[in-house]
Amino acid sequence: MELLDKLNWRYAAKAMNGNVVPEEKIQRILEAARLAPTSSGLQPFEIIVIKNQEIKEKIKPVAWNQSVITDCSHLLVFAAWDTYTADRINYMFDLTNEIRGFKNEGWENYRQMLLSSYPQKDAEENFNHAAKQAYIAFSQAITAAAFEGVDATPLEGFDPDAVDEILGLREKGLRSAVLLPIGYRKENEDWLVDLVKVRKPMEDLVTVID
Ligand SMILES: Cc1cc2nc3c(=O)[nH]c(=O)nc-3n(C[C@H](O)[C@H](O)[C@H](O)COP(=O)(O)O)c2cc1C
């Protein structure tokens, strides 16, 4: 199947059947998220993978009681940095130097530029920027899931403060941004499964400037 066929196959499943997704598929989905591009390569987020049913049960009521929270196989929580700090920026630049095995003046100047801007900004502004980066990885995970023939329901309908509390995210300098239950569609209980996918026409989406 071509990529576009898979993207047409995928939809935001409203009901899942509780079947477990094989670990190797989950790992490939997470790897796709890890490979996502991010601003300055900072990857300012973490992904919490919840397999534990009790934790899923705790999250469900603070996520509009959406059944996919508990009927999914793995619940991914994309949690963004609560702000940019010098340590966090330095970690990624040092990691780059370590992996590439050399230091580059231009890259070091760029590090200093980020160090002199991000950490001084308002934490809320930084979190919003970090959350945008998390969404890029989230989108890649959705596409990768489709590629694996696995359903994934993008989910913003939850109380982030409550999820942060349940998972102890604030203590780790993280804030939940968006959720992604991964599992298998329960076709006989899902009103959406047979409905035609609706997207606005290309001409309303794309403007070509020759
Ligand atoms: C960021 C984001 C948040 C969403 N939140 C929810 C949600 O909380 N519950 C839900 O059932 N669907 C949610 N959706 C699914 C969208 O409604 C769905 O993706 C959109 O209508 C397009 O339909 P499709 O994904 O089935 O093709 C969300 C989608 C995105 C991208």
The ligand as an SDF file (V2000), in Angstrom:
LIG
                    3D

 31 33  0  0  0  0  0  0  0  0999 V2000
   -4.7400   17.6680   17.8010 C   0  0  0  0  0  0  0  0  0  0  0  0
   -5.9630   16.8330   17.6370 C   0  0  0  0  0  0  0  0  0  0  0  0
   -6.8200   16.6380   18.7020 C   0  0  0  0  0  0  0  0  0  0  0  0
   -7.9290   15.7990   18.5870 C   0  0  0  0  0  0  0  0  0  0  0  0
   -8.6980   15.5140   19.6900 N   0  0  0  0  0  0  0  0  0  0  0  0
   -9.6630   14.5830   19.5800 C   0  0  0  0  0  0  0  0  0  0  0  0
  -10.3640   14.1260   20.7190 C   0  0  0  0  0  0  0  0  0  0  0  0
  -10.1250   14.5580   21.8480 O   0  0  0  0  0  0  0  0  0  0  0  0
  -11.2930   13.1690   20.5570 N   0  0  0  0  0  0  0  0  0  0  0  0
  -11.5830   12.6370   19.3340 C   0  0  0  0  0  0  0  0  0  0  0  0
  -12.4370   11.7560   19.2650 O   0  0  0  0  0  0  0  0  0  0  0  0
  -10.9440   13.0500   18.2240 N   0  0  0  0  0  0  0  0  0  0  0  0
   -9.9860   13.9890   18.3260 C   0  0  0  0  0  0  0  0  0  0  0  0
   -9.3080   14.3860   17.2090 N   0  0  0  0  0  0  0  0  0  0  0  0
   -9.6320   13.7580   15.9190 C   0  0  0  0  0  0  0  0  0  0  0  0
  -10.1380   14.7370   14.8680 C   0  0  0  0  0  0  0  0  0  0  0  0
  -11.4530   15.1020   15.1230 O   0  0  0  0  0  0  0  0  0  0  0  0
   -9.9740   14.0470   13.5130 C   0  0  0  0  0  0  0  0  0  0  0  0
   -8.6100   13.7800   13.3080 O   0  0  0  0  0  0  0  0  0  0  0  0
  -10.4980   14.9140   12.3720 C   0  0  0  0  0  0  0  0  0  0  0  0
  -11.8770   15.1050   12.4800 O   0  0  0  0  0  0  0  0  0  0  0  0
  -10.1890   14.2780   11.0230 C   0  0  0  0  0  0  0  0  0  0  0  0
  -10.7230   13.0000   10.9420 O   0  0  0  0  0  0  0  0  0  0  0  0
   -9.8480   11.6760   10.7580 P   0  0  0  0  0  0  0  0  0  0  0  0
   -8.6470   11.7960   11.6490 O   0  0  0  0  0  0  0  0  0  0  0  0
  -10.7720   10.5750   11.1990 O   0  0  0  0  0  0  0  0  0  0  0  0
   -9.4620   11.5750    9.3210 O   0  0  0  0  0  0  0  0  0  0  0  0
   -8.2110   15.2200   17.3200 C   0  0  0  0  0  0  0  0  0  0  0  0
   -7.3480   15.4460   16.2470 C   0  0  0  0  0  0  0  0  0  0  0  0
   -6.2290   16.2100   16.4040 C   0  0  0  0  0  0  0  0  0  0  0  0
   -5.2730   16.3590   15.2440 C   0  0  0  0  0  0  0  0  0  0  0  0
  1  2  1  0
  2  3  1  0
  2 30  2  0
  3  4  2  0
  4  5  1  0
  4 28  1  0
  5  6  2  0
  6  7  1  0
  6 13  1  0
  7  8  2  0
  7  9  1  0
  9 10  1  0
 10 11  2  0
 10 12  1  0
 12 13  2  0
 13 14  1  0
 14 15  1  0
 14 28  1  0
 15 16  1  0
 16 17  1  0
 16 18  1  0
 18 19  1  0
 18 20  1  0
 20 21  1  0
 20 22  1  0
 22 23  1  0
 23 24  1  0
 24 25  2  0
 24 26  1  0
 24 27  1  0
 28 29  2  0
 29 30  1  0
 30 31  1  0
M  END
$$$$
